Amino acid sequence: MTRFSGFPPTFRRAPADTAFTQYGGLLRASFNVNDTTQFLLSYDRNQQDGGRRYDQLLGGDGNLIADLRNLMADIFYARLTRQNLAFFDTGSFTFPYVGQREDGSIRAATAIPSEP
């Protein structure tokens, strides 16, 4: 139960090595081309460093420990919105880009620490 739930038998101490850092930012710009057309650009970037799953600190389901480093997500889109477009009241065209990268590593667990 200790290995998969993260609760030590004493239920007194906090899980070790489970802290992480997360940060991100959003940049958005909107331009009115004319009275009926609007152009929007949006870029969102998020990153998480030092994340570890508690059930993997003691070897997880097997004998490997997974480290998560530099998990990055990039989301970009450009949108063109037009009023009174032919037969429609409003038309919107969007071009998106979504990317995710991870510099993780998997290493063998050397020893499983024993509980006092």
N, C-alpha and C positions, 0 to 999 in steps of 0.2 A: 504494500500500500504506500509506503514512503516513496518508493521510486517513481510511481506514476502520478500520485496526487500532489506531491510536493510537501505534504505535512509530515514533519518529523514525529517520531513517537512521543516526544514530550510536548508538542504543540506550543513551544515557548519562543523559539528563535525565528527570525525572518529568513526566508530563502536566500541563500548566498549566490552571488554572481548572476542575478537576474535583472539588474538595472540596465537601462539603455538610454540613448540620447536621440531625440527626434526634433527636427526642425523643417521648416518649409517656407515658401513664399508664393505670392500670386501677383502677377502683373497683368493689368487689363487696360486696353485703350479702345475707345469708340470714336468713330469719325462719321459725321453726317456729310455724305457726298453731295446731296441736294435735299430738297424738301421731302422726297419719297424714298430715298436710299440711305441706308446706314451700313457701315462696315465696322466689324468688331474683331479685335485680336485679343487672345487670352493665352497666358502661359502660367502653368502651375508646376512647382518643383517641390518635392518632399524627399527627405532623406532620413534614414534610421541607422544609427551606428551602435555597435556593441550589444545587439540583442541576442539573447540565448534562451532557449526553451528549458524550463526547469527539469522536465522529464528527460532531457538529453544530457544534463550535467553528470548524471551517474551512468551514462551509457545508453540511454534511450531503450528502444526495443531490442537492440543488439549490443554490440560492444563498440559503437562509434559515437563520438560527440560532435555535434554540429555547431559551428560558430557562424554567426551572421554578421557580416561587415559590409558597410556601405550599400544598403538597400536603397535604391534611388528610383523614383517614379517621376516621369516627365509627361505632362499633358499639355498639348497645344491645340488650339483650334482657331480657324478664321471663319467668320460668318458674314454673309452678305444678305441683308434683309431689304425687301422692296415692297412698297405699298402699291396697290392698284396694278398688279402684274397680270396682264391679259384678262382672263376670266376670273381671276382670284382677287380677293381683297388684299391678301398679303402672301408673299413668297419668300422663303428663306433657304439659302444654300450654305451648307457647312462643310468645311474640310478639317477633319481631326487627325491628330497624331498622338499616339499613346506609346510610351516606351518604359521598360522596367529593366534595371540591371542589378546584379547582386555579386559581390565579391566574397562569397562564403567559402568555408572550408570544412571538410570532414576529416577528422583524425581519430585514430584508435584511442580508446580509453586505456590509460596505463594502469590505474588501480582504482577500485571503488572504495572510498573512505568508509570506515566503519563508524557506526553510531556509538557514543559512549554509554 
